[in-house]
Amino acid sequence: DFVRRKALEAAELDILSRSVVTIPAENWEAFETWAKQPPKKLPAIEELLRTPLTWEE
């Protein structure tokens, strides 16, 4: 599990450090379909946004 997590972390850092991401032509339509979907509701994020900021209390 440790090795898998470290490999995933390294892959994420590599992807995030790239300034250009190439999407192959055969995957472009699937990407556009995904990108046009409405955002998912994330209750935990909505709750976090309702939490008062500690420096404003």
Buried (B, 14 or more C-beta within 10 A) or exposed (E): EEEEEEEEEEEEEEEEEEEEEEEEEEEEEEEEEEEEEEEEEEEEEEEEEEEEEEEEE
